[in-house]
Amino acid sequence: MASAMKIAVLGGDGFVGWPTALHLSNAGHEIHILDNLSRRWIDTELGVQSLTPMDSIQERTRVWHAVTGRRIHFHLIDLARDYELLKNWLRQERPDAVIHFAEQRAAPYSMKSDRHKNYTVNNNVNATHNLLNALVETGIDAHLVHLGTMGVYGYSTVGAAIPEGYLPVGVQTMGGETVNQEILYPANPGSVYHMTKCLDQLLFQFYAKNDGMRITDLHQGIVWGTHTRETRLHPQLVNRFDYDGDYGTVLNRFLIQAAIGYPLTVHGTGGQTRAFIHIQDSVRCIEIALNNPPARGARVEIFNQMTETHRVRDLAQMVAGLTDSDIAWLPNPRKEAAENDLVVENAKFRELGLEPIRLADGLLGEIVDVAKKFAYRVDRSRVPAVSAWTRDIAATVNHDPEGRRLKSVS
């Protein structure tokens, strides 16, 4: 094991942040969670709850200590608004590494209304810049690991694999010669949320160049699964599990829908190809990135954090075959291509020792079992994806895939 570090996990109460904090604590690191608990407030706003019952962050960390003897420290800090508090905490604690999950993570939520667009931009961009600014101001040479998204690339294709962050290009000079360069792969965000992650890239590029910051940016695929080795240690350590139309990720949503007898909701043709990763692999990738930091003065290190790609309709048919579920073909609330291919390079993590968990490894049934256990907590009215990308699209959204609403008779 690498030497123990003091690690700040920003957004450590969230879907990926919590199992990451447990995983790194179990590996012997000193973990400090900084979080404003906004994800819990968003649950209240949306009138929905995690499928799995979640205790308070204080109770979660207490149980972790009781089970393992290890402590995880919690600090209530809003990165986007509490700059001085963040800076003072960094100056006092001087972490060796900082893992940045502290951003509003749902594309549909970011497109719900003008208020949600503003919130997502203000929260995500300010949080990232406040962190970078504070690290420079305090003079802390901490390795910053950021959880980004494959969505910065967009979902179109030019018939070539998407590289890990940088694209080699030839630029013709005024003298007619060709000069070879590597540039950030052209950004092509598909939502306000994805746009903020593209802006993150530019902030990282500047601070690495200007201040010599050591930064790793992880372009992650869609996460599936809920359990990791650590969350299985005690029922109260369970991870959150979102099923609603704004925060539930597509494969997890299909599995929950199957568990409660709800039709699997496929939008458009289902020809959207997406990249996927199991949550256990996600936390393992973060650990690998932490143990392989870039040198000071190097460019931002970029990994594509995914293990496989699938079309949405193929996933739906796989889950339907596994669970004998119906499929509902619905209008697409997103503004995107009806069909796309997606080929992604992900050699770096493999070379560093990642052995991926795949959909074929038999864990889908485990998720269905979790969903059935807590099915009584599901509000069926929150299952449909109804946040539309434009006003015109909003008029086509199906709010009632089950056909349960009363219909007028003329």
Helices and strands as residue ranges (DSSP letters): E 6-10, H 17-26, E 30-35, H 38-46, H 57-68, E 72-76, H 83-93, E 97-100, H 107-110, H 114-138, E 143-149, G 150-153, E 166-172, E 178-184, H 192-211, E 215-220, E 222-224, G 231-233, G 235-237, H 250-259, E 264-267, E 273-278, H 279-290, E 301-305, E 308-311, H 312-323, E 327-330, H 347-351, G 359-361, H 364-373, G 375-377, G 380-382, H 391-394
